[in-house]
């Protein structure tokens, strides 16, 4: 199922190896996971 972009997520901060990065700087999409 393809989800629509939610503007509330445009400033998402993700933790990658202990570093907090803006979603635009992250090397991996936070949504590329199967849970």
PDB file of N, CA, C, O and CB in Angstrom:
ATOM      1  N   UNK A   1       0.844  -1.179   0.000  1.00  0.00           N
ATOM      2  CA  UNK A   1       0.000   0.000   0.000  1.00  0.00           C
ATOM      3  C   UNK A   1       0.888   1.240   0.000  1.00  0.00           C
ATOM      4  O   UNK A   1       1.743   1.386   0.873  1.00  0.00           O
ATOM      5  CB  UNK A   1      -0.960  -0.001   1.221  1.00  0.00           C
ATOM      6  N   UNK A   2       0.701   2.114  -0.946  1.00  0.00           N
ATOM      7  CA  UNK A   2       1.468   3.348  -1.045  1.00  0.00           C
ATOM      8  C   UNK A   2       0.808   4.424  -0.200  1.00  0.00           C
ATOM      9  O   UNK A   2      -0.377   4.719  -0.360  1.00  0.00           O
ATOM     10  CB  UNK A   2       1.590   3.806  -2.515  1.00  0.00           C
ATOM     11  N   UNK A   3       1.589   5.008   0.705  1.00  0.00           N
ATOM     12  CA  UNK A   3       1.056   6.043   1.586  1.00  0.00           C
ATOM     13  C   UNK A   3       1.345   7.414   1.009  1.00  0.00           C
ATOM     14  O   UNK A   3       2.358   7.615   0.339  1.00  0.00           O
ATOM     15  CB  UNK A   3       1.648   5.921   2.999  1.00  0.00           C
ATOM     16  N   UNK A   4       0.458   8.351   1.270  1.00  0.00           N
ATOM     17  CA  UNK A   4       0.654   9.734   0.846  1.00  0.00           C
ATOM     18  C   UNK A   4       1.595  10.432   1.820  1.00  0.00           C
ATOM     19  O   UNK A   4       1.633  10.104   3.005  1.00  0.00           O
ATOM     20  CB  UNK A   4      -0.699  10.487   0.758  1.00  0.00           C
ATOM     21  N   UNK A   5       2.356  11.401   1.304  1.00  0.00           N
ATOM     22  CA  UNK A   5       3.272  12.162   2.153  1.00  0.00           C
ATOM     23  C   UNK A   5       2.473  13.012   3.128  1.00  0.00           C
ATOM     24  O   UNK A   5       1.525  13.697   2.741  1.00  0.00           O
ATOM     25  CB  UNK A   5       4.212  13.050   1.300  1.00  0.00           C
ATOM     26  N   UNK A   6       2.865  12.962   4.398  1.00  0.00           N
ATOM     27  CA  UNK A   6       2.216  13.743   5.443  1.00  0.00           C
ATOM     28  C   UNK A   6       3.150  14.898   5.804  1.00  0.00           C
ATOM     29  O   UNK A   6       4.286  14.664   6.217  1.00  0.00           O
ATOM     30  CB  UNK A   6       1.882  12.857   6.703  1.00  0.00           C
ATOM     31  N   UNK A   7       2.690  16.134   5.656  1.00  0.00           N
ATOM     32  CA  UNK A   7       3.519  17.308   5.946  1.00  0.00           C
ATOM     33  C   UNK A   7       4.016  17.349   7.386  1.00  0.00           C
ATOM     34  O   UNK A   7       5.013  18.014   7.667  1.00  0.00           O
ATOM     35  CB  UNK A   7       2.743  18.566   5.654  1.00  0.00           C
ATOM     36  N   UNK A   8       3.351  16.657   8.302  1.00  0.00           N
ATOM     37  CA  UNK A   8       3.804  16.631   9.694  1.00  0.00           C
ATOM     38  C   UNK A   8       5.141  15.895   9.829  1.00  0.00           C
ATOM     39  O   UNK A   8       5.842  16.065  10.827  1.00  0.00           O
ATOM     40  CB  UNK A   8       2.743  15.964  10.585  1.00  0.00           C
ATOM     41  N   UNK A   9       5.493  15.088   8.842  1.00  0.00           N
ATOM     42  CA  UNK A   9       6.738  14.314   8.888  1.00  0.00           C
ATOM     43  C   UNK A   9       7.897  14.970   8.150  1.00  0.00           C
ATOM     44  O   UNK A   9       8.972  14.377   8.056  1.00  0.00           O
ATOM     45  CB  UNK A   9       6.503  12.953   8.313  1.00  0.00           C
ATOM     46  N   UNK A  10       7.708  16.179   7.623  1.00  0.00           N
ATOM     47  CA  UNK A  10       8.769  16.791   6.816  1.00  0.00           C
ATOM     48  C   UNK A  10      10.002  17.163   7.634  1.00  0.00           C
ATOM     49  O   UNK A  10      11.091  17.262   7.068  1.00  0.00           O
ATOM     50  CB  UNK A  10       8.238  18.024   6.125  1.00  0.00           C
ATOM     51  N   UNK A  11       9.874  17.371   8.935  1.00  0.00           N
ATOM     52  CA  UNK A  11      11.016  17.713   9.791  1.00  0.00           C
ATOM     53  C   UNK A  11      11.385  16.563  10.725  1.00  0.00           C
ATOM     54  O   UNK A  11      11.867  16.789  11.835  1.00  0.00           O
ATOM     55  CB  UNK A  11      10.706  18.967  10.611  1.00  0.00           C
ATOM     56  N   UNK A  12      11.159  15.348  10.278  1.00  0.00           N
ATOM     57  CA  UNK A  12      11.431  14.161  11.070  1.00  0.00           C
ATOM     58  C   UNK A  12      12.929  14.040  11.365  1.00  0.00           C
ATOM     59  O   UNK A  12      13.761  14.245  10.481  1.00  0.00           O
ATOM     60  CB  UNK A  12      10.923  12.907  10.345  1.00  0.00           C
ATOM     61  N   UNK A  13      13.259  13.707  12.608  1.00  0.00           N
ATOM     62  CA  UNK A  13      14.641  13.475  13.025  1.00  0.00           C
ATOM     63  C   UNK A  13      14.789  11.982  13.290  1.00  0.00           C
ATOM     64  O   UNK A  13      13.971  11.391  13.996  1.00  0.00           O
ATOM     65  CB  UNK A  13      15.018  14.328  14.301  1.00  0.00           C
ATOM     66  N   UNK A  14      15.829  11.370  12.727  1.00  0.00           N
ATOM     67  CA  UNK A  14      16.052   9.940  12.916  1.00  0.00           C
ATOM     68  C   UNK A  14      17.400   9.705  13.591  1.00  0.00           C
ATOM     69  O   UNK A  14      18.329  10.500  13.444  1.00  0.00           O
ATOM     70  CB  UNK A  14      15.986   9.195  11.564  1.00  0.00           C
ATOM     71  N   UNK A  15      17.492   8.603  14.331  1.00  0.00           N
ATOM     72  CA  UNK A  15      18.714   8.225  15.024  1.00  0.00           C
ATOM     73  C   UNK A  15      19.380   7.118  14.216  1.00  0.00           C
ATOM     74  O   UNK A  15      18.834   6.023  14.081  1.00  0.00           O
ATOM     75  CB  UNK A  15      18.423   7.764  16.496  1.00  0.00           C
ATOM     76  N   UNK A  16      20.566   7.411  13.677  1.00  0.00           N
ATOM     77  CA  UNK A  16      21.332   6.416  12.932  1.00  0.00           C
ATOM     78  C   UNK A  16      22.700   6.303  13.576  1.00  0.00           C
ATOM     79  O   UNK A  16      23.502   7.235  13.534  1.00  0.00           O
ATOM     80  CB  UNK A  16      21.451   6.794  11.418  1.00  0.00           C
ATOM     81  N   UNK A  17      22.952   5.154  14.170  1.00  0.00           N
ATOM     82  CA  UNK A  17      24.227   4.893  14.855  1.00  0.00           C
ATOM     83  C   UNK A  17      24.551   5.965  15.889  1.00  0.00           C
ATOM     84  O   UNK A  17      25.701   6.389  16.000  1.00  0.00           O
ATOM     85  CB  UNK A  17      25.361   4.805  13.840  1.00  0.00           C
ATOM     86  N   UNK A  18      23.556   6.402  16.640  1.00  0.00           N
ATOM     87  CA  UNK A  18      23.771   7.371  17.708  1.00  0.00           C
ATOM     88  C   UNK A  18      23.800   8.817  17.258  1.00  0.00           C
ATOM     89  O   UNK A  18      23.996   9.710  18.081  1.00  0.00           O
ATOM     90  CB  UNK A  18      25.031   7.065  18.394  1.00  0.00           C
ATOM     91  N   UNK A  19      23.611   9.071  15.973  1.00  0.00           N
ATOM     92  CA  UNK A  19      23.592  10.446  15.467  1.00  0.00           C
ATOM     93  C   UNK A  19      22.169  10.819  15.090  1.00  0.00           C
ATOM     94  O   UNK A  19      21.474  10.052  14.424  1.00  0.00           O
ATOM     95  CB  UNK A  19      24.541  10.610  14.247  1.00  0.00           C
ATOM     96  N   UNK A  20      21.739  12.000  15.520  1.00  0.00           N
ATOM     97  CA  UNK A  20      20.418  12.493  15.164  1.00  0.00           C
ATOM     98  C   UNK A  20      20.522  13.285  13.871  1.00  0.00           C
ATOM     99  O   UNK A  20      21.229  14.290  13.803  1.00  0.00           O
ATOM    100  CB  UNK A  20      19.819  13.363  16.301  1.00  0.00           C
ATOM    101  N   UNK A  21      19.819  12.830  12.854  1.00  0.00           N
ATOM    102  CA  UNK A  21      19.893  13.450  11.536  1.00  0.00           C
ATOM    103  C   UNK A  21      18.500  13.801  11.034  1.00  0.00           C
ATOM    104  O   UNK A  21      17.525  13.105  11.316  1.00  0.00           O
ATOM    105  CB  UNK A  21      20.600  12.520  10.540  1.00  0.00           C
ATOM    106  N   UNK A  22      18.429  14.897  10.286  1.00  0.00           N
ATOM    107  CA  UNK A  22      17.176  15.260   9.627  1.00  0.00           C
ATOM    108  C   UNK A  22      16.891  14.211   8.558  1.00  0.00           C
ATOM    109  O   UNK A  22      17.822  13.638   7.993  1.00  0.00           O
ATOM    110  CB  UNK A  22      17.247  16.704   9.004  1.00  0.00           C
ATOM    111  N   UNK A  23      15.648  13.957   8.282  1.00  0.00           N
ATOM    112  CA  UNK A  23      15.280  12.905   7.325  1.00  0.00           C
ATOM    113  C   UNK A  23      15.934  13.095   5.960  1.00  0.00           C
ATOM    114  O   UNK A  23      16.171  12.112   5.258  1.00  0.00           O
ATOM    115  CB  UNK A  23      13.775  12.862   7.159  1.00  0.00           C
ATOM    116  N   UNK A  24      16.231  14.334   5.566  1.00  0.00           N
ATOM    117  CA  UNK A  24      16.878  14.587   4.278  1.00  0.00           C
ATOM    118  C   UNK A  24      18.349  14.183   4.281  1.00  0.00           C
ATOM    119  O   UNK A  24      18.923  13.946   3.218  1.00  0.00           O
ATOM    120  CB  UNK A  24      16.753  16.054   3.915  1.00  0.00           C
ATOM    121  N   UNK A  25      18.969  14.100   5.463  1.00  0.00           N
ATOM    122  CA  UNK A  25      20.384  13.752   5.571  1.00  0.00           C
ATOM    123  C   UNK A  25      20.596  12.271   5.857  1.00  0.00           C
ATOM    124  O   UNK A  25      21.710  11.764   5.722  1.00  0.00           O
ATOM    125  CB  UNK A  25      21.039  14.579   6.656  1.00  0.00           C
ATOM    126  N   UNK A  26      19.557  11.590   6.244  1.00  0.00           N
ATOM    127  CA  UNK A  26      19.687  10.175   6.593  1.00  0.00           C
ATOM    128  C   UNK A  26      20.004   9.354   5.348  1.00  0.00           C
ATOM    129  O   UNK A  26      19.443   9.600   4.281  1.00  0.00           O
ATOM    130  CB  UNK A  26      18.395   9.656   7.266  1.00  0.00           C
ATOM    131  N   UNK A  27      20.894   8.387   5.480  1.00  0.00           N
ATOM    132  CA  UNK A  27      21.266   7.553   4.346  1.00  0.00           C
ATOM    133  C   UNK A  27      20.271   6.437   4.075  1.00  0.00           C
ATOM    134  O   UNK A  27      20.297   5.820   3.010  1.00  0.00           O
ATOM    135  CB  UNK A  27      22.622   6.967   4.575  1.00  0.00           C
ATOM    136  N   UNK A  28      19.394   6.178   5.037  1.00  0.00           N
ATOM    137  CA  UNK A  28      18.395   5.124   4.916  1.00  0.00           C
ATOM    138  C   UNK A  28      17.043   5.733   5.214  1.00  0.00           C
ATOM    139  O   UNK A  28      16.897   6.491   6.172  1.00  0.00           O
ATOM    140  CB  UNK A  28      18.698   3.928   5.872  1.00  0.00           C
ATOM    141  N   UNK A  29      16.065   5.411   4.410  1.00  0.00           N
ATOM    142  CA  UNK A  29      14.722   5.925   4.668  1.00  0.00           C
ATOM    143  C   UNK A  29      14.168   5.301   5.944  1.00  0.00           C
ATOM    144  O   UNK A  29      14.222   4.081   6.098  1.00  0.00           O
ATOM    145  CB  UNK A  29      13.784   5.638   3.471  1.00  0.00           C
ATOM    146  N   UNK A  30      13.635   6.111   6.864  1.00  0.00           N
ATOM    147  CA  UNK A  30      13.046   5.550   8.086  1.00  0.00           C
ATOM    148  C   UNK A  30      11.814   4.707   7.795  1.00  0.00           C
ATOM    149  O   UNK A  30      11.321   4.005   8.677  1.00  0.00           O
ATOM    150  CB  UNK A  30      12.682   6.664   9.051  1.00  0.00           C
ATOM    151  N   UNK A  31      11.318   4.770   6.575  1.00  0.00           N
ATOM    152  CA  UNK A  31      10.126   4.016   6.220  1.00  0.00           C
ATOM    153  C   UNK A  31      10.466   2.746   5.440  1.00  0.00           C
ATOM    154  O   UNK A  31       9.565   2.039   4.990  1.00  0.00           O
ATOM    155  CB  UNK A  31       9.186   4.886   5.408  1.00  0.00           C
ATOM    156  N   UNK A  32      11.771   2.448   5.276  1.00  0.00           N
ATOM    157  CA  UNK A  32      12.200   1.232   4.581  1.00  0.00           C
ATOM    158  C   UNK A  32      12.397   0.095   5.572  1.00  0.00           C
ATOM    159  O   UNK A  32      13.492  -0.457   5.681  1.00  0.00           O
ATOM    160  CB  UNK A  32      13.499   1.483   3.795  1.00  0.00           C
ATOM    161  N   UNK A  33      11.355  -0.248   6.283  1.00  0.00           N
ATOM    162  CA  UNK A  33      11.457  -1.349   7.232  1.00  0.00           C
ATOM    163  C   UNK A  33      10.167  -2.150   7.197  1.00  0.00           C
ATOM    164  O   UNK A  33       9.091  -1.621   6.915  1.00  0.00           O
ATOM    165  CB  UNK A  33      11.747  -0.830   8.665  1.00  0.00           C
ATOM    166  N   UNK A  34      10.296  -3.412   7.486  1.00  0.00           N
ATOM    167  CA  UNK A  34       9.122  -4.275   7.573  1.00  0.00           C
ATOM    168  C   UNK A  34       8.962  -4.633   9.035  1.00  0.00           C
ATOM    169  O   UNK A  34       9.821  -5.284   9.628  1.00  0.00           O
ATOM    170  CB  UNK A  34       9.258  -5.564   6.668  1.00  0.00           C
ATOM    171  N   UNK A  35       7.871  -4.209   9.597  1.00  0.00           N
ATOM    172  CA  UNK A  35       7.636  -4.437  11.027  1.00  0.00           C
ATOM    173  C   UNK A  35       6.447  -5.344  11.188  1.00  0.00           C
ATOM    174  O   UNK A  35       6.068  -5.671  12.313  1.00  0.00           O
ATOM    175  CB  UNK A  35       7.411  -3.108  11.786  1.00  0.00           C
TER     176      UNK A  35
END
